Amino acid sequence: MSQLEQHLDHYSAQLEQLKQQGNLRQFTSNIQHGRMIQINGQSMLNLSSNDYLGLASDLHLREQFFDQTPNDLRIMSSSSSRLLTGNFPEYEQLEASLSQAFYGRSALLFNSGYHMNIGILPALSDAKTLILADKLIHASMIDGIRLSSAKYVRYRHNDLNHLSQLLQKYHADESFDRIIIVTESIFSMDGDETDLAELVRIKQQFSKVMLYVDEAHAIGVRGEQGLGCAEQYGVIDEIDFLVGTFGKALASVGGYLICHAIIRDYLINSMRPLIFSTAQPPICMAWTNFIFQKVLALNQQRQHLQQISQYLQQAVQGKGFACPSTSHIVPVIIGESQKTVNKAKALQQQGFYVMPVRPPTVPQHGSRLRICLTSQLNQADLDQLVALL
């Protein structure tokens, strides 16, 4: 057996083990039309998309954008980082739009939410930094913490009493100059949320503390203008690092940070993924700005999404399933991986594209169906789904 064959046998055995556990993942080719998704010739209601406001699948919006987009803006590559020649006017226009919406605070753009979270935390941290992170934060934030030189302690999920105990313990420790609390506002797998108002109140008691909140699943769908949970609870100015993504409700791609102007300047000089990455194409920035202006006025869609979300949460619990959600992400927690996969397949055969989520994305024995609601859905759709659960 050659050396290469030995290596391939090792990886093949790992794949076989995943398959036996019901945790093997594969890409699935699909075609999407509005609220429907077609796979292997079967058309299903799409309940696995992060297109929470239905904007990514809105053909009329795309036509409107391209009708008003001059040919000289249709540039499909920036060809360099922003610090070289990639800082097109479209970048600055989008940052100005974000800054205006977020009460004059500074805005900084990134290629993706993942790119953002693996870059900001290492740039902000040093050996005298302590990061206190919710146990269920997204993989991108965990990877950002691992890349940093900070000490890292997790607090129990959404347990702000535990967080307060850790702050009491570490705040007087002279080996730390700053403590950064890291959390999501709406969590991507359980669909539950942090009490941001209480988190801000805790932060204000400790002079060393800064607050990092990821609004990836809240931007667009929460708050009067869709600016997220921070707007909903009136705490935008109290969050030091307010981050989010354009790749979900905002129908585009990329990430953003809302912060103080000094933080923005510091990251431009210290954040490696920002400094050394080719910037996004200018047309993506123009599209995001176009969509962002629309989102500010979509309060009716936000209210509808909230109503159907509450309806489904109660219906899932009524069927006897654990469902911690308070948002449009509604998990149906089943537990065992293969049983979850089988249930997902049964729902797909009945015309509902629901995906199973398995370890390591969620804890062992925490496999679940993850239902993502969009404003395109109605109660009749959900009644048919609940009947099949």
TIRO-941569 format. One record per atom (N, C-alpha, C, CB): x, y, z. Coordinates in pm, whole numbers, plus 50000, padded with zeros to 5 digits. Each point is the difference from the previous one (the first is absolute). Glycine has a CB too. Example, Ala and Ser with C-alpha at 12.3 -4.5 7.8 and 13.67 -1.06 7.14 Angstrom:
BEGIN
513194943150780 499115011950000 500905012050000 498114988350125 501545022249803 500825011950006 499235010950073 501184993749785 
// end
This chain:
BEGIN
500844988050000 499165012050000 500885012550000 498164987550124 501545021849786 500795012249991 499685009250118 500064998149749 500835011950268 499795009750108 498695007549982 502485002550023 497215001349852 498755007249972 498804991350034 501155013149820 498904974250143 498884990950028 499754998750150 500524987549789 500565012350290 499854999450145 499265012350053 502124986550015 498275025349933 499325012350042 498534999849958 502165012549981 497584983149896 498624999749951 499164990150079 500815006449771 499774982450268 499294990250082 499575006150134 501314981449891 499585026850165 499695006750127 498775009049985 502444999450064 497555008849831 498885009249981 498734992649961 501615017849933 498544971449989 498864991949960 499344993750123 501094995449777 499725000050317 499474994150123 499245010450082 501894983550002 498625028950001 499335010850072 498635003049938 502245009750062 497724990449803 498745002449930 499004988850027 501255012549821 499244975150180 499124988650025 499415000850142 501364986149840 499465018550254 499525001450138 498895010650008 502284993350087 497915018049841 498965010249996 498704994549940 501785017749979 498384974249916 498844994149933 499244990950096 501205001349779 499544990450296 499374990950095 499265007650110 501794983049951 498715028650086 499405008150105 498835008549951 502225000650110 497574999249757 498955008449943 500405014649990 498354984350092 502965018449908 500495013950000 500785003649874 500094998750245 499824993249649 500725003049876 499285011149924 500844976349987 499945033649967 499435011349927 500414999449853 500045014050210 499064990649703 500285000549856 499315012349940 500214974749989 500405030649905 499355011049928 498784994849925 502225012049977 496764996550012 498784996549926 499745010749895 499044987950202 500905008149672 499715009349893 498515003750004 501874990349858 497835022750125 498605004050008 499725011849908 499914991850236 498815010149735 499525011549923 498925006750085 500514989049772 499575024250244 499055007050086 499135009749919 501614997950193 497095001949837 499045009249939 499125005650111 500014987249778 500175025550255 499195005950106 500134992550130 498415008049827 500474987450227 500044992850128 500174985049983 498575017650095 501594977849782 500154985849972 501444996549964 497614999349922 502774988350108 501324994849964 499804986649930 501135012150195 499644985749698 499864987649924 501294991950010 498365011049840 501534976450203 501134991050013 499634986649939 500795011750211 500044983649697 499754987149932 498594999549942 501624988850155 497955022449788 498705000549935 498825001950092 500984985849831 499265014450302 498905001750095 499965014450050 500184975850069 498655030449923 499825013750046 499465000050143 499595007749763 501065000150325 499635000350142 499945014450050 501064977450035 498155024950070 499995012950068 501325001350075 497465000150022 503275010749954 501345001650056 499925005150144 500925004649770 499394986750325 500005003650141 501414999250060 497644991750018 503375009749896 501394999350046 500835012149957 499824975249990 499545034949956 500725011749950 500095010850107 499224994749768 501855013150228 500145011750087 499475012749934 502004989250105 497245009249787 499435011549928 498755004650074 500924991749778 499275013650344 498905001950095 498925009749952 501634995350178 498735014349736 499025009649950 499604997249855 500965016950156 499544972049789 499644996249864 500615008949893 497924991450093 503125016349941 500565009649905 500944993649899 499805017350176 500934972349866 500954993549909 499284993249884 501574996650191 497194999049833 499254993049896 499035009249925 500214979250135 499915033849888 499085009749938 500575004649865 499215007750228 500264986849664 500495003049866 499785014749965 499524976449931 499365029450114 499705014049971 501085009250057 497554994650001 502945002350119 501065008350060 501274999549917 499024995850225 501344992349729 501224998649919 499865008049869 500424977150099 498425022049839 499785007449875 500085015150025 498554981349913 500865023050197 500045014350034 501435004850021 497734997850106 503064994049964 501405003750027 500805001149871 499864988650222 500035001349690 500815000249878 499515010549901 500474975750033 498245027649971 499495010749914 500625013550036 497864987349975 502435014850153 500555012950042 501504999750019 497845004650109 502814984149858 501454998750018 500725002749869 499654983350185 501135027349806 500725003149875 501064989449970 499595024550038 500744974049836 500964989849958 501375001650067 498804998749783 501615013750242 501335001950056 500084995950147 500345018749839 498514978350224 500004994750137 500004984850002 498795020550074 500964973349812 499904985449997 501394993849996 497785001549881 502975001250225 501384995250014 499964987650087 500995023449973 499494965249974 499824987350068 501184996150089 498594993149809 502425015450200 501104997750093 500615013350042 500474977549895 499905023650231 500705012150045 501494999049971 498285003350179 502224984649796 501384997349955 501075003250103 499205004649774 500424999550347 501005002450104 499315002050134 501575010249832 499234991050272 499445003450131 499595014850000 501454982450114 497765021449984 499555014050009 501175009450024 497804992150089 503235003249977 501155008750031 500885002349878 499964991650234 499875000549660 500755002349876 499115007949904 501344978650032 497965014649879 499155007249905 498544995550006 501985002649852 497654989850255 498674994150005 498955008450071 501134978649995 499215033550045 499045008250076 499155008449905 501595000650196 497504992949734 499135006849905 498985008850074 500294981049837 499135028950095 499005008650065 498834992350059 500655017849842 499014970850098 498864992250048 500224995050143 499524993149764 501735004150272 500314996250138 499665011650095 501844984549918 498625027250046 499815011650088 498535004150007 502325007749945 496954990449945 498575003150002 499244990850094 500175008249765 500164978850231 499324990550088 500365002750147 500024982849815 501245020050212 500385003150138 499325012750049 502214988949962 497625020849949 499305012450039 498534997050029 501595013749859 497794977550063 498604996350023 499854993150136 499634997749752 501284993250278 499964992950128 500225009750115 500844979249889 500135029650096 500315009750105 498805009050028 502424999549933 496925004949962 498835008650016 498874992750073 500635012349790 499134975150171 498934992350063 500294997050147 499494989949777 501785007250252 500394996450136 500475012250080 500644977249917 498615033750071 500145011750086 501385006549994 498324989850148 502325009849736 501265007149982 501244992450043 498715020150032 501134967550015 501184992250037 500734995649873 498864992050213 502415004649799 500804996149884 499644985949955 501855014950078 498354982549793 499734986949942 501214995349922 497535005049988 502724982050016 501114994049925 499494987049938 501765010350154 498594987449718 499484988749923 501024988649990 498575015949872 500914971850115 500854988249989 499454990649893 500665002050243 500184988949709 499624991249890 498914990150038 502285002549912 497664993350214 498974990850046 499915001050152 500384984449803 498545010150253 499894999750145 501114991850063 497555002849978 502834986349959 501074991550053 501335007549999 498794979349919 501485026849967 501235008049982 500085010950106 499954995449752 498905010550280 499905010550100 500354994750139 498245011449862 501124977550177 500164994950136 501364993750026 497584996350003 503074998449894 501344994550024 501075010949996 499264978449899 500355033850062 500975010849990 499935010450109 499924996249763 498875007650279 499865010950097 500574996150135 497955007849880 501654980450171 500404996250136 501524998650016 497824988550022 502905005049885 501464999650015 500645013949992 499964977249901 499495031650016 500575013549988 499805008150127 499574999449754 499324998550316 499685007850119 500684994850125 497835005449896 502604982050100 500444993350122 501524999050008 497884987150000 502605012150125 501404996750025 500044991150125 500855021849894 500334975450157 500144990850112 499355005450128 502124991849898 497585021250104 499375005950118 498495001849981 502165011750052 497284980849850 498575000349973 499364986850045 500375015549804 498474985550258 499204988350034 498725000649918 500964998850236 498714990149697 498744999249927 499064990650075 501165004449778 497675000850256 498944992050062 498924997849894 500485009250235 499364978449720 499134997249886 498894990450038 501935003849847 496874999250103 498884990850015 500394986449940 498335019249991 501254970250076 500424986649960 499554996349860 499934993650238 499005012749711 499454996049870 500275009949888 498254988050125 502795020349889 500315009349891 500394992449873 500755017250168 499124989549720 500264994349868 501474995949984 498155014049906 502074976050009 501354994949974 500975010949959 498984978449934 500555031749993 500915010649954 500575008050117 498695001549787 500495000850316 500505007150117 500944991250082 497895013550005 501784973650006 500914990850069 501364999949930 498044985750074 501955013749793 501264999949926 500755013250017 499004984249834 500285027150171 500635012850024 500685000450136 498315010849854 501024983650248 500584999650134 501254991250000 497725003450103 502224985249829 501154990949995 501205006649931 498414980549995 501335027949907 501095006949930 500585011550082 498924993949785 500395010250319 500475011250082 500954995150108 497865012449955 502804997250111 500894996650113 499305002250133 501985006249860 496704995450137 499245002650122 499764987150078 498915019649888 500884981850242 499474988950080 498504999249971 501785002950183 497684984849823 498644997749953 499254991650104 500755001349758 498125003750291 499154992750092 498575000549948 501535005350197 497794983349802 498624999649954 499045001050118 500694986049802 498205021250177 498944999950101 498824991949947 500755022650089 498474972050003 498874991549962 499055007849911 500214986950214 499205006049688 499225006649896 498905008850057 500504980849850 499575032050114 499015010150040 499835001150152 498834995749786 502164999750290 499955000650146 500755012550046 499854974550019 499455036649990 500665012650033 500405000750147 498695011049820 500704980750264 500484999050138 501394993750004 497634998050081 502564991549839 501334993749992 501025009949944 498934977449967 500665030249931 500895010349945 500385010150108 498964997049772 500075007450307 500295009850106 500994994350102 497715009849969 502144977450063 500934993650094 501425000049944 498134985650086 502005011449786 501335000149937 500595014149998 499334980349858 499835029750116 500485013850001 500485004050139 498425005649813 500834990650289 500425002950138 501354993550029 497595001550072 502584986449876 501234992450026 501215006349930 498624979250025 501205024849848 501155003949918 500245015149992 499584979649870 499425028650164 500145014349975 501125006250083 497585000949946 502644993950173 501055005550088 501394994249968 498275003150178 501784987249732 501274993549965 500855009749918 498904977150002 502255026650051 500855010149934 500684994849875 500365010250222 499564976849754 500614994649878 499155002849877 501084982250138 497705023549882 499145003549886 499735015049995 498944977350013 501345028649870 499705014349979 498565001949953 502415004249945 497084985949981 498635001149949 499364986249996 500635020349864 498064979850146 499194987749990 498985002349890 500334994250248 499644996949654 499035001149889 498974988850014 501755010349847 496984993750170 498894990450001 499564997749856 499255007450233 500664979849728 499664996549862 498734991649999 502445000849933 496565003749992 498744992649990 499335002649867 499735001350249 499254990949721 499095003049890 498755006250061 500904981049856 498345026350064 498715004950050 498954989249982 500635024049944 499194971049932 499164988349975 500944988649960 497985014349926 501914974650144 500924988849976 499524991349885 500635000250242 500334995549677 499704994349869 499424985950005 501805013949912 498434978750195 499504986250005 498784998350090 502324992549958 497615014750153 498854998850090 498945010649971 501514990550173 498865020349757 499045010649970 499605008150122 499194986049816 501535012050296 499715007950120 500865012549998 499394979250131 500435029649966 500735012749995 500505004550136 498625006249806 502415002150189 500595005950119 499175011950046 502284992349928 497655009750203 499375012050056 501015011449988 498554986350162 501405020749724 501015010449973 499945011550099 499894993849760 498915009950281 499875011150095 500684996550132 497835006949893 501974980850155 500644995650124 501514998649982 497894988150065 502525007149817 501434998649972 500705013550004 499524979949858 499845030250086 500555013650003 500065005250144 499105004249767 499864993050310 499985004450140 501164993950078 497505002549989 502784984649986 501134993250065 501325006249957 498664978650010 501455023749860 501255005849946 500325013450066 499574988549782 499415019750242 500225013450053 500515000150144 498215007849848 501724980750219 500494999050137 501514997650008 497764991350064 502875005549820 501414996050001 500785008349900 499364976650068 501615030949980 500715009749915 500864993449892 500015015450193 500444972449829 500894993549903 499254993449884 501594996150186 497095003349824 499234991449910 499625007149870 499124987950200 501035004649687 499485004149870 499054989049953 502115013549944 496974990149967 498944990749960 500024997849849 498605007650196 501444979649764 500044995849860 498734991849973 502584999949995 496535005249921 498714993349974 499844997649850 498975010950205 500784976549760 499794996249859 498504999449972 502184986849996 497375021749910 498585001249964 499694993149866 499905021750127 500894968249836 499834993749869 498574996149970 502314991750020 496985002850082 498644995149977 498945010050046 500864976850026 499575035150014 499055010250047 499925012049906 500464992750233 500645010449696 499995011449909 498924997849893 502495004350042 496725005849935 498924999149901 498674996150059 501704994149835 498314997750272 498744994450048 499575005250137 500544979849869 500335027250202 499645005350131 500215015150002 500624978150110 498605028949972 500115014550010 499085007049903 502354997350073 497325015149956 499085007949918 500485001349857 499345012550204 501984989349777 500585001249865 500744987449958 500205024450036 499714965050044 500704987649966 501485000450032 498354996749823 502055011850272 501435001150035 500434989550101 499865024449954 499234966750085 500374989050087 499475001350142 502014997449862 498354993050222 499575000150140 500545012150074 499924975249996 501255029749965 500575011950066 499085012049982 502334991249961 497055010149921 499025010649980 498724996950077 500975004849774 498584982850221 498764995950066 500045003550149 499734981549833 501435016550231 500115002350144 500695013150035 500054975550030 500225032949868 500525013450024 501405000550057 497705006550034 503184984449921 501354999550058 501115001049895 499064986050182 500635019349700 501025000949894 501265007050048 498175000449830 501685010850239 501175007950042 500804993350111 498765020349934 500674969650132 500664993850115 500814987749961 498175008550143 501754987349731 500724988049956 501255004449924 497844986449985 503325009850065 501265004849944 500274994649861 500885001750230 498794985549750 500234993549871 498704993349959 502494996250048 496745010749868 498714995049954 500194994949857 498685016350150 501324970449834 500314994249870 498804992649944 502414997950067 497595000449802 498934992649934 500414996349859 498305011950138 500784981949792 500294995349865 498935004649901 501174980150098 499225021249777 499065003249892 499484987349932 501195021949965 499354966550072 499734987649927 498734992950039 502394998049979 496825007950110 498774993450043 498805008749960 501224988750196 498195018749898 498815007849966 500285010649895 499164996050230 502105008649759 500325010949907 500394995349860 500715013050196 499124974349776 500014994949862 501295002849923 497575003150001 503554998350071 501265003149932 501114991450058 499235023649954 501964982150057 501154992750054 500905009950071 499884982449816 500755013350292 500925008850072 499595002050144 500515011449787 500364995550288 499725003050139 500275014750028 500574976650064 498975027950054 500205014050038 500265000950149 498515007849811 502185002850229 500205003550141 499555014350022 501944984050018 497285018150089 499625013350045 500785002650129 497654998849893 503115012150111 500925002050112 500385014850011 500884976549973 500045026650119 500585013450011 501005002149887 499684999950251 500495012549706 500915003149888 501444995550029 498555019649942 501884981250184 501384995850035 500164985049981 500185019050166 498794973249871 500054985449979 500104996949851 498654996350210 500575011049710 500044997849855 501415002449946 497595006949983 503015004350055 501365003249953 501014989650048 499405024350000 500424971150123 500924990050055 499934987049921 499765010450228 499044985249738 499854987549925 500575001049859 497974995050134 501875016549803 500565002049866 501524998350004 498125015749942 502474986950173 501454998950014 500484987050062 500035024350020 499034967150025 500454988350076 499294986949965 500525015750179 498364984849749 499224987949976 500484993049873 498015010350116 502654978549901 500674993249889 499054995749888 501674992250165 497185001549863 499114996249889 499505012049919 499324980350135 500585031449930 499605012149929 501155005449914 498375005350185 502804995349875 501165005949930 500434991549881 500755010050217 499194976749798 500614991249900 499004992949910 501824996950159 496915007149844 498994993949912 499635009449887 499124986850193 500685007549688 499415007749891 498595004150040 501404987649827 498285025050152 498685005150039 498914994249910 501075021250085 497714979449964 498874995549919 499825008649875 498894991550208 500475003049688 499735008049880 499125012150035 500204979349856 500055032250081 499195011950027 498514997949977 501965013549937 497684977949966 498584998049972 499304993450119 500524997949756 500194993950320 499424994050121 499695010850104 501274978549956 499625031250056 499785010950096 498795008549958 502485000450053 497415002049816 498875008049951 498684992650023 501505010549826 498504976350149 498804992050023 499635000050149 500584985549802 500405012950285 499734999850144 499405013350045 501884983750034 498665027349915 499485013250036 498555001649951 502355009549990 497394985849890 498655000349941 499024992250089 501005001949767 499404986150273 499144991650084 499825006150138 500764979749874 500325025650183 499965005650135 498965011350008 502424993950033 497535014549865 499025010949999 498574994549999 501665014749878 498124974250051 498684993749996 499634994450138 500344994449756 500634998950306 499764992950126 499525009550110 501744983349935 498775028950065 499645009650105 498495002350009 502215011049965 497084986749925 498565002949995 499114987650006 500575020149869 500014968150151 499214987649990 499414995650134 501464993249810 497935016150262 499484996850133 498854990149995 500715022550075 498474978349821 498874990849988 500484985549986 498655018349892 502394979750028 500564986549984 500604995050132 500485004949758 500175004150317 500574996150129 498924995650097 501895016049963 497004991450038 498914996450091 499374986749962 499565024350038 500264973449832 499444987349953 500934988550039 498865011849808 502454990150173 500964989550034 499944996850150 501495007649811 498375002650271 499914997750144 498734992250036 501305021250039 497604982049895 498734993250030 500054985249964 498795021549961 501724975349920 500044985849961 501064992550081 499225006149769 501825000950274 501034993650082 499424995650134 501775014049889 497484995150175 499384996750128 499004988649985 500325023750075 498954976549815 499014989549975 500694986349989 498525016849882 502594982550041 500684987249981 500684995350129 500355005749758 500275003650316 500624996250128 498984992850089 501595019849984 497244986150029 498964994350088 499494986649945 499335023450071 500564975849797 499504987649939 500994988550018 498735013749832 502574989250154 501034989750018 500024995250145 501385010449815 498544999050279 499954996250141 498734992050031 501355020550059 497564983349874 498744992950018 500064985549954 498845021649973 502084975549935 500204986449952 500934992050093 499655008249766 500854998650340 500844993050097 501495000749975 498124985250030 502305022949874 501445001449972 500615011350081 499624991249768 501655007250270 500745011050060 500255010549892 501094984750171 498625028049861 500185010949904 500285012950078 498454988849830 502835014750187 500365011850080 499845013349927 501574985350120 497985014649757 500035011949915 499115011350048 500494984949812 499995027450166 499175012050013 500095008249871 500365000450252 499974993049638 500265007249874 499484992149881 502025010650102 498414993649779 499604993849874 500814987349969 499365022649918 501644974450164 500734987349989 499374990650103 502215011249923 497104978450028 499204991550088 500534985749993 497955014949967 502834980850133 500484986249999 498974990350055 502315008650026 497674979549916 499214988950054 501024989750047 497965004249844 502324995750285 501104992050053 499544985550017 500985020250117 499704970849812 499644985849999 501014991950082 498915002749773 502395000450212 501024993450082 500954991549920 498405000150183 501144988349773 500904990649933 500135003449852 499354982150166 501895017049781 500305005249866 499214992949891 502265005950081 497784980749916 499374992849890 498505002050001 501844983250005 497575017250114 498565002450012 499645013849944 499914985050205 500975024849820 499785013549950 500115000449848 500905009450214 500104983749732 500174999349854 498774993549936 502504998550028 497024990850032 498834992949944 498765009050002 500954978050079 498885029750028 498845008950010 500085011049894 499844995350248 501395010049733 500195010449898 499644994649861 501815010650140 498644977149831 499704994049869 498504998149982 502214988450003 497105007650104 498554998049992 499295013249972 500184980650160 500265030149904 499405013249975 500285004649857 500255005850244 500964991449707 500355003949863 499124992649900 502365004650072 497384982849955 499134992349910 498585005649996 501384979750047 498235027150061 498685006250007 500005014549949 499484985050194 501695019749756 500055013149937 500515011350088 498164992149865 502525004550247 500555010350089 501514998050011 497825001450130 502955008249817 501454998550004 500535004750135 500145003349750 499934987150344 500535002450133 501284991850013 497685004450099 503375001849954 501294993250010 500294995550143 500835013649807 499834974750208 500444995850132 501305007150038 498884977649967 501265026150159 501255005650051 500534990350104 499265024149956 501994971650024 500574989350082 501355004350059 498824982949859 501715009250236 501345002950050 501004999849885 499414990050224 501675018249777 500415008450112 499375014050000 502134987449999 496975015449906 499365013249997 499205002450128 499894998949749 499484990650301 499275000750127 500584989250092 497855008849888 501884992050244 500574990050092 499524985949971 500135017850173 500644972349874 499584986049989 498594998450058 502414992250016 496774999849915 498624997350040 499125012549992 500854981950150 499645028149776 499215012349982 499575002049856 501225010050190 498784979449730 499615001249859 498575005249991 501574981249936 498245027349963 498685006149987 499685003349854 500255009350232 498464992349743 499565006349876 500075014950025 498474980449933 502145026849975 500135014650017 499125006749895 502384998050091 496515007749955 499055006449909 500285014949999 498244982250044 502055023149838 500265014449984 498805006249930 502534996349990 496815012750079 498815006449944 500375012749923 498624990750188 500605012049709 500145012449925 498655006949992 501934990449865 498095022350102 498755007749994 499114995849883 501195019150107 499314972149806 499194995149888 499034989050041 501895005749849 498304988950272 499184988850046 498725005150067 502084986050030 496935005149981 498765003650069 499594988950095 499285013949803 499674988650273 499594990550103 499554986749940 499345019250145 500034981249739 499554987649936 501194990949967 498005012349904 503114993750050 501224992249974 500444992850127 500695016349820 499304991350291 500494994450126 499054989550056 501155021750047 497564980049932 499044989950047 500274986649934 498285018050039 502004982049830 500314987749928 501284993650055 498865009249794 502144999150234 501284995050054 499794993850137 501255017649871 498064989450218 499814995450138 499244986750001 499985023950083 499074974449827 499244987649994 500924988149973 498015012849919 503084989450009 500944989349966 501024997250109 499705006249764 500455003150332 500964997850107 499544988850094 500685024149985 
// end
